[in-house]
């Protein structure tokens, strides 16, 4: 597998739970955050030359905020934080925004790896927190692509698309050169994920939807077994056809080691989709499922969702996005492809 150069690895943090009763500590923290004068009353990453929170709070208040944040339960998902030389000094956090969304108040505090969004209800009950505006904004990504391309750099960013009274949506874009990975997943498409949080849930769960490129979920489970679950968008090429033949597109891709791989298929209009999987491992038979890619799921929901198994598939599908799921088993290293996946789309 080719090692992709990484400028920064991102963190996406969610609170582990929501208490049903407001604690004295939460109420104090809410009041402390409300004492600060923020730059904006809307969700933004715009930052002027402004005071840090130390300009608004006394030492005792800063200490209380520091202790509360250090003991806050969180879930770490997808990316671990690694920002060499970045300061975690709470005194240096810059207040960016305070925004009311229905019954919720969002406090945006800028630190080295992005803007930390702390969410409370208006009574002072802590709800959740997450990072956004990490690395580049969408406009900055477009500017960087024009300036230097993505041949030798990773150009990435996480930014909000929807924050309202009920839910939060974040987009994660990453451009990198993934076209020469040798015996591994190769793609010319940028990696695109969309994250979803329902702020009204009592137990917050990070759900996501894979929208393109290549993403490899890699994390140790509670038994310290390493998990590798891949999401990959294969590239289709147009087939040469005679005048009276239907237009068609083909793709031949390979599947590599890991617990599972999800192949994203985009059906632009009503089409016939045919899928054939051929094992390259003696005495190993691979099967696949076809899932609609129209909802947000946890990684466990993606892997465990019940669906019919196939070795071949040939059906007409309506316009939409679909995932071909191949369950391999354990993420045991294997130095060659496990199977070939032959795909064909025919416009009806």
C-alpha positions as CSV (number, residue, x, y, z in Angstrom):
1,X,0.0,0.0,0.0
2,X,1.3,3.4,-0.9
3,X,1.9,5.8,2.0
4,X,0.1,9.0,1.3
5,X,1.8,12.2,2.6
6,X,-0.3,13.8,5.4
7,X,-0.1,17.4,6.4
8,X,-2.4,17.1,9.4
9,X,-4.7,14.4,10.8
10,X,-8.0,15.7,11.9
11,X,-10.1,15.1,15.0
12,X,-13.8,14.7,15.1
13,X,-15.1,14.6,18.7
14,X,-18.5,14.0,20.0
15,X,-19.8,13.9,23.6
16,X,-20.4,10.4,24.8
17,X,-23.8,11.1,26.4
18,X,-26.3,13.8,27.4
19,X,-27.4,14.0,31.0
20,X,-31.1,14.5,31.7
21,X,-30.4,16.7,34.7
22,X,-28.4,19.9,34.7
23,X,-25.4,19.6,36.9
24,X,-24.0,22.5,38.9
25,X,-20.7,22.3,37.0
26,X,-22.5,22.4,33.6
27,X,-24.5,25.5,34.7
28,X,-21.3,27.2,35.8
29,X,-19.5,26.4,32.5
30,X,-22.5,27.7,30.6
31,X,-22.5,31.0,32.5
32,X,-18.7,31.3,32.0
33,X,-19.0,30.9,28.3
34,X,-21.9,33.4,28.2
35,X,-19.6,36.0,29.9
36,X,-17.4,36.1,26.8
37,X,-17.9,38.6,24.0
38,X,-17.8,36.7,20.7
39,X,-16.9,38.1,17.3
40,X,-20.0,36.8,15.4
41,X,-23.6,35.7,16.0
42,X,-23.5,33.3,13.0
43,X,-21.6,30.1,12.3
44,X,-18.4,31.1,10.5
45,X,-14.6,30.6,10.5
46,X,-13.9,34.3,10.0
47,X,-11.4,35.5,12.5
48,X,-10.2,39.1,13.0
49,X,-7.4,40.2,15.3
50,X,-9.3,39.6,18.5
51,X,-8.9,38.9,22.2
52,X,-8.4,35.4,23.5
53,X,-10.8,34.1,26.2
54,X,-8.2,35.2,28.8
55,X,-9.3,38.8,28.0
56,X,-12.8,38.1,29.3
57,X,-12.3,35.6,32.1
58,X,-10.5,35.6,35.4
59,X,-8.0,32.8,36.4
60,X,-10.5,30.9,38.4
61,X,-13.0,30.8,35.5
62,X,-10.3,29.7,33.1
63,X,-9.3,26.9,35.5
64,X,-12.9,25.7,35.9
65,X,-13.2,25.6,32.1
66,X,-9.9,23.7,31.7
67,X,-10.9,21.1,34.3
68,X,-14.3,20.6,32.8
69,X,-13.0,20.2,29.3
70,X,-10.3,17.7,30.4
71,X,-12.8,15.4,32.0
72,X,-15.5,15.6,29.4
73,X,-16.5,12.2,27.9
74,X,-15.9,12.0,24.2
75,X,-16.0,9.6,21.3
76,X,-13.1,9.7,18.8
77,X,-14.0,8.8,15.3
78,X,-12.2,8.4,12.0
79,X,-9.2,10.7,12.6
80,X,-6.9,11.2,15.6
81,X,-5.5,14.6,16.3
82,X,-1.9,15.2,15.4
83,X,-0.8,18.8,15.1
84,X,2.9,19.2,15.8
85,X,3.7,22.5,17.5
86,X,0.0,23.3,18.0
87,X,-0.8,24.8,21.4
88,X,-3.6,23.3,23.6
89,X,-3.3,26.2,26.1
90,X,-7.0,27.0,26.9
91,X,-6.0,30.7,27.6
92,X,-5.2,31.0,23.9
93,X,-8.6,30.0,22.6
94,X,-10.2,32.7,20.5
95,X,-14.0,33.3,20.8
96,X,-15.4,33.2,17.3
97,X,-19.2,32.9,17.6
98,X,-22.2,32.5,19.9
99,X,-25.2,31.3,18.0
100,X,-28.7,30.3,19.1
101,X,-30.4,27.5,17.2
102,X,-33.9,26.9,18.6
103,X,-33.4,25.6,22.1
104,X,-29.6,25.2,21.7
105,X,-26.7,27.6,22.0
106,X,-23.5,27.0,20.1
107,X,-20.2,28.4,21.4
108,X,-17.4,28.5,18.8
109,X,-13.8,28.6,20.2
110,X,-10.9,28.6,17.8
111,X,-7.8,26.5,18.5
112,X,-4.9,25.3,16.4
113,X,-6.8,22.3,14.8
114,X,-10.0,24.2,14.1
115,X,-13.1,25.6,15.8
116,X,-14.4,23.7,18.7
117,X,-18.2,23.9,18.8
118,X,-19.6,23.5,22.3
119,X,-23.4,23.0,22.4
120,X,-25.7,23.6,25.4
121,X,-29.4,24.0,25.7
122,X,-30.7,27.3,26.9
123,X,-31.1,26.1,30.5
124,X,-27.4,25.3,30.6
125,X,-27.4,21.5,30.0
126,X,-24.4,20.4,28.0
127,X,-25.4,18.6,24.8
128,X,-22.4,17.8,22.7
129,X,-19.2,19.2,21.1
130,X,-17.5,18.7,17.8
131,X,-14.7,20.3,15.7
132,X,-15.3,22.0,12.4
133,X,-13.4,24.4,10.0
134,X,-10.4,22.1,10.3
135,X,-7.6,22.9,8.0
136,X,-9.0,24.4,4.7
137,X,-12.4,25.8,4.1
138,X,-14.2,24.8,0.8
139,X,-13.1,28.1,-0.8
140,X,-9.5,27.6,0.4
141,X,-9.5,24.0,-1.0
142,X,-10.5,25.3,-4.4
143,X,-7.8,28.0,-4.2
144,X,-5.1,25.5,-3.2
145,X,-6.1,23.1,-6.0
146,X,-5.6,25.9,-8.6
147,X,-2.3,26.9,-7.1
148,X,-0.5,23.6,-6.6
149,X,-2.8,20.7,-7.5
150,X,-2.9,17.5,-5.5
151,X,0.0,15.6,-7.0
152,X,2.2,15.7,-3.9
153,X,0.0,17.3,-1.3
154,X,-3.0,16.4,0.8
155,X,-5.5,19.2,0.6
156,X,-8.2,18.6,3.1
157,X,-10.9,20.3,5.2
158,X,-14.0,19.7,7.4
159,X,-16.6,22.3,7.4
160,X,-20.4,22.6,8.2
161,X,-23.1,22.5,5.6
162,X,-26.1,22.4,7.9
163,X,-26.4,23.5,11.5
164,X,-30.0,23.9,12.6
165,X,-32.3,23.3,15.6
166,X,-32.4,19.5,15.1
167,X,-29.2,18.4,13.3
168,X,-25.7,19.0,12.2
169,X,-24.1,18.1,8.9
170,X,-20.4,18.4,8.2
171,X,-18.6,17.8,4.9
172,X,-15.1,16.2,4.8
173,X,-13.2,16.7,1.6
174,X,-9.7,15.4,0.9
175,X,-7.7,15.7,-2.3
176,X,-4.6,13.6,-2.7
177,X,-2.9,11.6,-5.4
178,X,-4.4,8.1,-5.2
179,X,-3.9,7.1,-8.8
180,X,-0.6,5.2,-8.4
181,X,-1.1,3.0,-5.3
182,X,0.2,-0.2,-7.0
183,X,-1.6,-3.2,-5.5
184,X,-4.2,-1.2,-3.6
185,X,-7.2,1.0,-4.3
186,X,-6.6,3.6,-7.0
187,X,-8.9,6.4,-7.7
188,X,-8.9,9.8,-9.4
189,X,-11.8,11.1,-7.3
190,X,-11.4,13.2,-4.1
191,X,-12.4,11.5,-0.9
192,X,-15.8,12.9,0.3
193,X,-17.6,12.1,3.5
194,X,-20.6,13.7,5.1
195,X,-21.1,13.5,8.9
196,X,-24.4,13.7,10.7
197,X,-25.3,14.4,14.3
198,X,-28.9,14.5,15.7
199,X,-28.6,17.0,18.6
200,X,-31.9,15.8,20.1
201,X,-30.8,12.3,20.7
202,X,-30.0,11.4,24.3
203,X,-27.0,9.3,23.2
204,X,-25.1,11.0,20.5
205,X,-23.8,8.8,17.7
206,X,-21.6,9.8,14.8
207,X,-23.2,8.7,11.5
208,X,-21.7,9.3,8.1
209,X,-22.3,8.8,4.4
210,X,-19.6,8.0,1.9
211,X,-20.0,10.2,-1.2
212,X,-16.9,9.4,-3.3
213,X,-13.2,8.7,-3.6
214,X,-11.4,6.3,-1.2
215,X,-11.7,6.1,2.5
216,X,-10.3,3.5,4.8
217,X,-11.6,3.2,8.3
218,X,-8.8,1.8,10.5
219,X,-9.2,1.4,14.2
220,X,-8.5,-1.1,17.0
221,X,-11.6,-2.6,18.6
222,X,-12.1,-3.3,22.3
223,X,-10.1,-6.5,22.0
224,X,-7.2,-4.6,20.3
225,X,-7.9,-6.4,17.0
226,X,-7.2,-4.0,14.1
227,X,-10.2,-3.3,11.9
228,X,-9.9,-2.1,8.3
229,X,-13.1,-1.3,6.4
230,X,-12.8,0.3,3.0
231,X,-15.1,2.6,1.0
232,X,-14.1,3.0,-2.7
233,X,-15.6,4.6,-5.8
234,X,-14.5,2.7,-8.9
235,X,-14.0,4.5,-12.2
236,X,-16.2,3.5,-15.2
237,X,-15.2,3.8,-18.9
238,X,-17.6,4.1,-21.8
239,X,-17.8,1.1,-24.1
240,X,-17.7,1.4,-27.8
241,X,-21.2,0.6,-29.3
242,X,-22.8,0.4,-32.7
243,X,-25.5,2.8,-33.7
244,X,-28.4,0.6,-32.6
245,X,-26.8,-0.5,-29.3
246,X,-27.5,0.9,-25.8
247,X,-24.8,3.0,-24.2
248,X,-22.9,1.2,-21.5
249,X,-20.0,1.7,-19.1
250,X,-17.7,-0.9,-17.6
251,X,-15.4,-1.1,-14.6
252,X,-13.1,-3.9,-13.5
253,X,-11.8,-3.4,-10.0
254,X,-10.1,-5.5,-7.4
255,X,-10.8,-6.1,-3.7
256,X,-8.0,-6.1,-1.1
257,X,-7.5,-7.3,2.4
258,X,-9.7,-5.9,5.2
259,X,-12.8,-6.7,7.1
260,X,-15.1,-5.4,4.4
261,X,-15.1,-3.2,1.3
262,X,-18.0,-1.0,0.1
263,X,-17.9,-0.1,-3.6
264,X,-19.9,3.1,-4.5
265,X,-21.9,2.9,-7.7
266,X,-23.6,6.0,-9.0
267,X,-26.6,5.4,-11.3
268,X,-27.2,8.7,-13.1
269,X,-30.5,7.6,-14.7
270,X,-32.4,4.3,-14.9
271,X,-29.9,1.7,-15.8
272,X,-29.2,-2.0,-15.8
273,X,-26.4,-3.0,-13.4
274,X,-24.6,-6.2,-13.7
275,X,-22.0,-7.4,-11.1
276,X,-19.8,-10.5,-11.1
277,X,-17.3,-11.3,-8.4
278,X,-14.5,-13.8,-9.1
279,X,-12.4,-15.1,-6.2
280,X,-8.6,-15.1,-6.6
281,X,-8.2,-17.3,-3.5
282,X,-8.4,-21.1,-3.8
283,X,-11.3,-22.5,-1.9
284,X,-12.6,-19.0,-0.9
285,X,-16.0,-18.0,-2.3
286,X,-16.8,-14.3,-2.0
287,X,-20.4,-12.9,-2.0
288,X,-21.7,-9.4,-2.0
289,X,-24.8,-7.4,-1.1
290,X,-26.4,-4.3,-2.8
291,X,-27.3,-1.5,-0.4
292,X,-28.9,1.8,-1.2
293,X,-26.6,4.7,-0.2
294,X,-29.3,7.1,0.8
295,X,-28.9,7.4,4.6
296,X,-26.4,8.1,7.4
297,X,-25.1,5.1,9.3
298,X,-22.5,4.2,12.0
299,X,-19.7,1.9,10.8
300,X,-21.4,-1.0,12.6
301,X,-24.6,-0.4,10.8
302,X,-22.8,-0.4,7.5
303,X,-21.1,-3.7,8.2
304,X,-24.1,-5.5,9.9
305,X,-27.0,-4.3,7.8
306,X,-29.0,-7.3,6.7
307,X,-29.2,-7.8,2.9
308,X,-29.4,-10.6,0.4
309,X,-26.1,-12.2,-0.8
310,X,-25.1,-12.6,-4.4
311,X,-22.3,-14.0,-6.5
312,X,-23.8,-12.5,-9.6
313,X,-26.3,-9.7,-10.0
314,X,-28.2,-8.3,-13.0
315,X,-31.1,-5.9,-12.4
316,X,-32.6,-2.6,-13.5
317,X,-32.0,0.1,-11.0
318,X,-33.6,3.6,-10.6
319,X,-31.4,6.7,-10.4
320,X,-29.5,6.9,-7.2
321,X,-26.4,5.7,-5.3
322,X,-25.7,2.1,-4.3
323,X,-23.0,0.3,-2.3
324,X,-21.8,-3.1,-3.2
325,X,-20.7,-4.6,0.1
326,X,-18.2,-7.4,0.2
327,X,-17.5,-8.9,3.6
328,X,-14.0,-10.4,3.8
329,X,-13.8,-11.4,7.5
330,X,-10.8,-10.4,9.6
331,X,-8.4,-7.7,8.5
332,X,-5.6,-10.2,7.9
333,X,-2.8,-8.9,5.7
334,X,-2.7,-10.4,2.2
335,X,-0.1,-9.3,-0.4
336,X,-2.4,-9.7,-3.4
337,X,-5.9,-9.0,-4.5
338,X,-8.6,-11.2,-3.0
339,X,-11.1,-11.0,-5.9
340,X,-12.0,-9.2,-9.1
341,X,-15.2,-7.3,-9.3
342,X,-16.6,-6.8,-12.9
343,X,-19.2,-4.1,-13.2
344,X,-21.3,-2.9,-16.1
345,X,-24.0,-0.2,-16.4
346,X,-26.3,0.0,-19.4
347,X,-28.5,3.0,-20.0
348,X,-32.1,1.9,-20.6
